[in-house]
Amino acid sequence: MKPFPSDFLFGVSIGAHQCEGGDDGSDWYRWALRPGHILDGSDQNPGSGHWLHFRDDLALAHKLGMNAVCIGVNWARIQPAPDCFDAEALEHYRQVFQLASSLDMTVLGVLYHTALPRWIADRGGWQAPECPDHFEAYTRETVRMLGEWCLHWIPVQEAECLVTRLCREKKWPGSGLGVRHEAVLRNTLAEAHVRAAEAIRESISQAVIGLSVRGIPVEPWDEHSPWDMRLAEKEQERLNRAFPEAVFRASGSDGADFIALSYQGVLRTRFAAGRFRYGFSLPVDQDGRAVDFDELQPSSDGLEEVLLLLSAFQKPIAVTGLGFAADDDRERCRFLCDHAGRLLTLARREEPSLKIQGLFYSPFLDGFEWHHGCARRCGLVHVKRPGLERTPNPSAWLWKDIAQHQEVRPGTAARYCGEEEI
């Protein structure tokens, strides 16, 4: 079997707010303290404790055979006030990035994912006209400090997911804007991405910019309903293409060097006439019962569908967030064998229109999963609360085997996950 190029990335992702703990300067810290906002009643402290245990975490990622790591940095920590950048926070991230680099792991830096500094949130968050200005200033200071160890940057992670949460729901800070605000919010996030990309390129001559998409193939609940069919087509276009199109309209091809794809599964939706504020979309399970927007169904067919859809932008694709929440780790093993196997097969085809550069599992550690809290087990590595002991799941060793051999070998799942056949 033909091996992958030496620069193909096998890695894991570590979020900032979700994993670090102790982030009391963000809008999510305050939001999580209010009763009823977090489903399991937990807050983000101590998260995964990654702020204190980053050395052990990166050493473990290296032990598991990763040649890359996607690391989020926390805007609220770095810029705790409009005209203030925290030197200690920047020094901390310098140590994180330098350590990852010294372990021969390519670093992808994520500048923003979901959590805002509280002082910006109090001014209206991304609705505030000056928010892109502050984001550009934060980007310049962060990249100036960390650019020596990181060439690959993702300015805004999963922007369209944020648009959905803020404009159609009331589960996240700053939410409940309404669908009429979607285009304005999307364009603001696109402007922030473009300005950050320009700032990064000015500081790092060899910078590589990723445009983040949470890829969600959308299926109609009733394939015989023209309403469901039309809604599914509209939602698929919005979730997968609207933000990249906004970025490339604003910047041309310079807006990104690659697509950073997050993928968890397929969304099933049905038309609901009474849900105007939700774009008439009701996410449902296979029986038509209402579910949360992120209750996605695993599907490697859906992963291939999204990859082919995004290939139309004629940019290489790195899957920076392949993930699955499961209490039973055997289910995660099945997910990895199915999805990683499909993606690696596609990558080997060497089709000119579809160039896949990397595959990352996300998240590396169990942590704070936004409004779900800490009860969801999403990580390759289990983090036991309250002591924060780390225990790699069997799926973590499976992931190492996949990375080392660049394929899902026969019998691998049985060896690591106790499955006779997957």
C-alpha positions in Angstrom: 0.0 0.0 0.0 1.3 3.4 -1.0 2.5 5.4 2.1 1.3 8.9 2.8 3.6 11.9 2.2 5.9 12.5 5.1 4.1 15.8 5.8 0.7 14.2 6.3 -0.6 15.1 9.8 -1.9 12.6 12.4 -2.9 14.5 15.5 -5.2 15.4 18.3 -6.9 18.7 19.2 -6.9 20.4 22.6 -9.4 23.3 23.1 -8.7 26.3 25.3 -11.8 27.1 27.3 -12.9 23.4 27.3 -9.7 22.0 28.6 -7.7 24.6 30.5 -9.9 25.3 33.5 -9.8 28.5 35.6 -10.9 30.8 32.9 -12.9 33.3 35.0 -12.5 36.2 32.5 -14.8 34.8 29.8 -18.5 35.1 29.1 -18.8 31.3 29.5 -17.5 31.4 33.0 -20.3 33.7 34.1 -22.9 31.9 32.0 -22.1 28.5 33.5 -22.5 29.7 37.1 -26.2 30.5 36.5 -28.5 27.6 37.4 -30.1 25.8 34.5 -27.6 26.8 31.8 -25.5 23.7 32.0 -27.3 20.4 31.6 -25.3 18.4 34.2 -25.0 21.4 36.5 -21.2 21.5 36.3 -19.0 24.4 35.4 -15.7 24.6 33.5 -13.5 24.5 36.6 -11.2 22.8 36.6 -12.0 21.6 33.0 -9.4 19.0 32.1 -6.8 20.9 34.1 -4.7 21.3 30.9 -3.4 24.8 32.0 -1.5 23.1 34.8 -0.9 19.7 33.2 0.0 20.7 29.6 3.5 19.1 29.8 2.1 15.7 30.7 -0.7 16.0 28.1 1.7 16.9 25.3 4.1 14.1 26.3 1.2 11.7 26.2 0.2 12.9 22.7 3.7 12.3 21.6 3.8 8.8 23.2 0.6 8.0 21.3 2.5 8.7 18.1 1.1 12.0 17.1 3.1 14.2 14.7 0.8 17.2 15.1 -1.4 18.9 17.7 -4.1 21.5 17.3 -4.0 23.9 20.3 -6.5 26.6 21.2 -5.3 29.8 22.9 -7.7 31.7 25.1 -8.5 35.3 24.1 -9.9 36.1 27.5 -6.6 35.1 29.2 -4.4 36.9 26.7 -6.4 40.1 26.5 -8.2 40.6 29.9 -9.0 44.2 29.1 -9.3 46.4 26.0 -5.8 47.8 26.2 -4.1 45.1 28.2 -2.2 42.0 27.1 -1.3 39.5 29.8 2.5 38.8 29.6 2.2 35.8 31.9 -0.6 34.2 29.7 1.5 34.8 26.6 4.5 33.3 28.2 2.5 30.2 29.2 1.4 29.7 25.7 4.9 30.2 24.5 6.0 27.3 26.7 3.1 25.2 25.4 3.9 25.8 21.7 7.6 25.5 22.2 7.2 22.2 24.0 5.0 20.8 21.3 7.5 21.8 18.7 10.4 20.3 20.6 8.5 17.0 20.6 8.5 17.2 16.7 4.8 17.9 16.5 3.5 20.4 14.0 1.4 22.9 15.9 -1.9 24.3 14.6 -3.0 27.3 16.6 -6.7 28.2 17.1 -7.2 31.9 18.0 -10.9 31.8 18.9 -13.4 29.1 19.7 -16.8 30.2 21.2 -15.7 31.9 24.4 -15.3 35.6 24.4 -13.5 37.9 26.9 -16.2 39.2 29.3 -15.4 42.8 28.6 -16.2 42.3 24.9 -19.3 40.3 25.7 -20.6 43.1 27.9 -20.3 45.5 24.9 -22.4 43.2 22.7 -19.9 40.5 21.7 -19.6 40.0 17.9 -22.5 42.5 17.4 -20.3 45.3 18.7 -18.8 47.2 15.7 -15.3 47.3 17.3 -15.1 43.6 18.0 -13.1 42.8 14.7 -10.7 45.6 15.7 -10.0 44.0 19.0 -9.7 40.6 17.5 -7.1 41.9 15.0 -5.1 43.5 17.8 -5.3 40.3 19.9 -4.2 38.3 16.9 -1.2 40.5 16.2 0.1 40.3 19.8 -0.5 36.5 20.0 1.2 35.7 16.7 4.1 38.0 17.5 4.8 35.9 20.6 4.0 32.5 19.3 4.8 32.6 15.6 8.3 31.2 16.0 6.8 27.8 16.9 3.6 27.9 14.9 3.1 28.5 11.2 -0.5 27.0 10.9 -3.3 29.2 12.3 -7.1 28.9 12.4 -8.5 32.4 13.3 -12.1 31.5 14.0 -13.1 27.9 14.7 -16.5 26.6 13.6 -18.0 30.0 12.8 -21.3 28.8 11.3 -21.9 26.6 14.3 -21.6 29.7 16.5 -24.0 31.6 14.1 -26.6 28.8 14.6 -26.2 28.8 18.3 -26.5 32.5 18.8 -29.2 33.2 16.3 -31.5 30.2 16.7 -31.2 29.1 20.4 -30.9 30.4 23.9 -28.3 27.9 25.2 -25.1 29.9 24.8 -24.1 33.4 26.0 -25.2 36.1 23.7 -27.8 33.9 22.0 -31.4 34.4 20.9 -30.7 37.0 18.2 -33.0 35.5 15.6 -32.5 34.3 12.1 -32.6 37.9 10.7 -29.2 38.5 12.3 -27.5 35.5 10.8 -26.1 37.2 7.7 -24.7 40.2 9.7 -23.1 38.0 12.3 -21.6 35.7 9.7 -20.2 38.6 7.8 -18.7 40.0 11.0 -17.0 36.7 11.7 -15.8 36.5 8.1 -14.3 40.0 8.5 -12.6 38.9 11.7 -11.1 35.9 10.0 -9.9 37.9 7.0 -8.3 40.6 9.2 -6.7 38.1 11.4 -5.3 36.2 8.4 -3.8 39.4 7.1 -2.2 40.2 10.4 -0.8 36.7 10.6 0.7 36.9 7.1 2.3 40.2 7.9 4.0 38.7 10.9 4.9 35.2 9.5 6.0 35.1 5.9 5.4 31.3 5.7 2.0 31.4 7.5 -0.6 28.8 6.5 -4.2 29.9 7.2 -7.0 27.5 7.9 -10.7 28.3 7.4 -12.7 26.3 9.9 -16.0 24.5 8.9 -18.0 22.2 11.1 -19.2 19.9 8.3 -22.7 18.7 8.8 -24.5 16.8 6.0 -28.2 17.3 6.4 -30.8 14.7 5.6 -34.6 15.2 5.5 -36.6 13.3 8.0 -39.2 12.4 5.4 -37.7 11.9 2.0 -41.2 12.1 0.4 -41.9 15.5 1.9 -41.0 18.4 -0.4 -40.9 20.7 2.6 -38.4 18.5 4.4 -36.4 18.0 1.2 -36.1 21.7 0.5 -35.3 22.5 4.1 -32.5 19.9 4.2 -31.0 21.3 1.0 -31.1 24.8 2.4 -29.6 23.9 5.7 -26.8 21.9 4.1 -25.9 24.8 2.0 -25.9 27.2 5.0 -24.0 25.0 7.4 -21.3 23.9 5.0 -20.8 26.7 2.5 -22.1 30.0 3.8 -19.1 31.0 5.9 -16.4 29.9 3.4 -18.3 31.9 0.7 -18.4 34.9 3.0 -14.7 34.7 3.6 -13.7 34.3 0.0 -16.0 37.1 -1.1 -14.2 39.4 1.3 -10.7 38.3 0.6 -10.5 36.3 -2.6 -8.4 33.1 -2.6 -6.0 34.6 0.0 -8.6 34.1 2.7 -7.4 30.6 3.4 -4.7 28.1 2.4 -6.7 25.1 3.6 -10.1 24.1 5.0 -10.0 22.9 8.6 -13.0 20.5 8.8 -14.6 19.3 12.0 -17.0 16.4 11.6 -19.1 14.4 14.0 -22.0 13.1 11.9 -25.2 13.7 10.0 -28.0 16.0 11.0 -31.6 14.9 10.4 -34.2 17.7 10.2 -37.9 18.2 9.5 -39.9 21.3 8.5 -41.8 22.8 11.4 -44.0 25.7 10.5 -44.0 27.1 14.0 -40.3 27.4 14.3 -39.7 30.7 12.4 -36.9 31.8 14.8 -35.1 28.5 14.0 -35.4 28.8 10.3 -38.4 26.4 10.4 -35.8 23.6 11.1 -36.4 21.0 13.8 -33.5 18.6 14.4 -34.9 15.1 15.0 -33.8 11.5 15.6 -34.8 8.6 13.3 -38.2 8.4 14.9 -38.9 12.1 14.3 -38.5 13.2 18.0 -36.8 16.5 18.6 -33.2 16.5 19.6 -30.4 19.0 20.2 -28.7 20.6 17.2 -25.5 18.6 17.9 -27.2 15.2 18.4 -25.6 14.0 15.1 -25.7 10.5 13.7 -22.3 8.8 12.9 -21.9 8.3 9.2 -18.7 7.8 7.2 -20.8 8.3 4.1 -21.6 11.7 5.4 -18.0 12.4 6.0 -17.2 11.6 2.3 -20.2 13.8 1.3 -18.9 16.8 3.2 -15.3 16.3 1.9 -16.5 16.3 -1.7 -18.8 19.3 -1.0 -15.9 21.3 0.4 -13.5 20.3 -2.4 -15.4 22.7 -4.6 -13.5 25.5 -2.9 -10.3 24.1 -4.4 -8.3 24.1 -1.2 -6.6 21.2 0.6 -8.6 19.9 3.6 -7.3 18.9 7.0 -9.8 17.1 9.2 -8.9 18.8 12.4 -11.9 17.7 14.5 -13.1 14.1 14.0 -14.9 13.3 17.2 -17.6 11.2 18.9 -19.2 11.3 22.3 -19.7 7.9 23.9 -19.8 6.4 27.4 -18.9 3.0 25.9 -15.4 3.4 24.4 -16.2 0.4 22.1 -18.6 2.7 20.2 -15.8 5.2 19.7 -13.6 2.4 18.4 -16.2 1.6 15.8 -16.5 5.2 14.9 -12.8 5.6 14.4 -12.4 2.4 12.4 -15.2 3.4 10.1 -14.5 7.1 9.7 -10.7 7.0 9.7 -10.7 4.0 7.3 -12.9 5.9 4.9 -10.9 9.1 5.1 -7.6 7.4 4.6 -8.9 5.5 1.6 -10.1 8.8 0.1 -6.7 10.4 0.8 -4.9 7.7 -1.1 -6.9 8.2 -4.2 -4.9 11.3 -5.0 -7.8 12.9 -6.8 -6.8 16.4 -8.0 -10.0 17.9 -6.7 -9.7 16.4 -3.2 -6.4 16.8 -1.3 -6.5 15.6 2.3 -3.6 16.8 4.4 -4.3 15.6 7.9 -6.5 13.8 10.4 -6.9 14.9 14.0 -9.1 13.5 16.7 -11.0 16.0 18.8 -11.0 16.4 21.7 -7.9 14.7 23.1 -9.1 15.0 26.7 -12.5 14.8 28.3 -13.5 18.3 29.2 -16.2 21.0 29.4 -18.5 20.4 26.4 -20.3 23.8 26.5 -24.0 23.6 27.5 -23.7 19.8 28.1 -21.1 20.3 30.8 -18.5 17.8 31.9 -20.6 14.6 31.8 -20.1 13.9 28.1 -17.1 11.7 27.5 -15.7 12.8 24.2 -11.9 12.4 24.7 -9.5 9.7 23.7 -8.1 10.3 27.2 -10.5 10.0 30.1 -10.1 12.7 32.8 -11.5 11.6 36.1 -13.0 14.4 38.3 -12.2 15.8 40.8 -8.6 14.5 40.8 -8.0 15.0 37.0 -6.2 11.6 36.7 -5.6 10.9 33.0 -6.3 7.4 31.6 -6.0 6.7 27.9 -9.1 4.9 26.6 -8.5 1.8 24.4 -9.5 4.0 21.5 -6.4 6.1 22.2 -4.2 3.1 21.5 -6.3 2.3 18.5 -5.6 5.9 17.3 -1.9 5.4 17.8 -2.0 2.2 15.7 -3.9 4.0 12.9 -1.4 6.8 12.9 1.7 4.5 12.9 0.4 2.3 10.1 -1.5 4.9 8.2 -4.4 2.5 7.9 -7.0 0.6 9.9 -5.4 -2.8 10.0 -7.5 -6.0 10.2 -7.8 -7.1 13.8 -6.8 -3.7 15.2 -10.2 -3.1 16.8 -10.2 -6.6 18.4 -6.7 -6.0 19.8 -7.4 -2.6 21.4 -11.1 -2.5 22.0 -12.2 -6.0 22.5 -14.2 -6.2 19.3 -14.2 -9.3 17.2 -15.2 -7.5 14.1 -15.9 -3.8 13.2 
